[in-house]
Amino acid sequence: MSKIKRAIITAAGFGSRFLPITKTFPKEMLPIIDKPIIQYLVEECAEAGIEEVIIVASPAEVTKFEDYFYGSATNIRTLMIRQGKLDRWGKVEQLFKLPKITILPQDDRLPYGNGRPVLSAKDLVAGEEAFVVMWGDDMVLSKVSAVKQIVDFYDADPCDGILAVQEVPDDELDRYGIVKLKAGSKDEIETVIEKPEKGKAPSNLASYGRYILTPKIFEYLKADATGLDDELWLQDANDQVAKHGRVRVKVVDGEWMTTGDPIRYMKTHISFMLADPKYEKDLREFVRGL
């Protein structure tokens, strides 16, 4: 049984590429088929045996996540019973079987950056041996959840941190954070180079939003430890952990997709529908007819 029991999902961004809908609607609540993006992430955690998922949200959007995960929606259930369609309610019941979900408002007093939501949750994970961190707009299409894969990898050989990675083609390396491995190592990282110049990438391994961290990260992830553009970067802290300890990479078996902009979101949506036997045939026929 894994010792990793808690996960942090960062869901505090503005989602400005999706305006105007994200003016009042969190990007992580956009649907993929019939569930919001964030539910897929929570389900990844459930498959890995995570007992508590901490969703770090913008203070203005906390209630929207609470309404979704906690709301009983008894009026809808009553209507389904009246219409003889209670079978549709089964998917809602699955929400109440997910791990414990804690909705935490991001501490907006901290410097801006992707490290801010993680640091906001420090008090909830500081006593853990290790914990999972997930970006709220990264999804992975796989037979075994990406979170379970990195948790199992950690359990087999505990270390100071793990980064999920995916091999990407040479012509895309300048779009991602690319891992540089320590000399002579097959999986220990030295650093992650953000969007390297063409021809200068140290590997083909792109890091994305699935991590295992330990409380050691908070020795370096601090409010006064800002980096580029005066922002608080998780990777800056992770580089320091790797420098003084052992941080490894895990090539996840599956396909990493991002939902960070409308076209990539739609590609992800289509990919998940094509992977679902309920929709695959009709969707393929539709696409062929375009």
Buried (B, 14 or more C-beta within 10 A) or exposed (E): EBEBBBBBBBBBBEBEBBEEEBEEBBBBBBEBEEBBBBBBBBBBBBBBBBEBBBBBBBEEBBEBBBEBBEEEBEEEBEEBEEEEEEEEBEEBEEBEEBBEBBBBBBBEEBBEBBBBBBBBBBEBBEEBEBBBBBBBBBBBBBEBBBBBBBBBBBBEEBBBBBBBBBEBEEEEBBEBBBBBBBEEEEBBBBBBBEEBEEEEBBBBBBBBBBBBBBBBBBEBBBEEBBBEEEBBBBBBBBBBBBEEEBBBBBEBEBBBBBBBEEEBBEEBBBBBBBBEEEBEEEBEEEEEEE
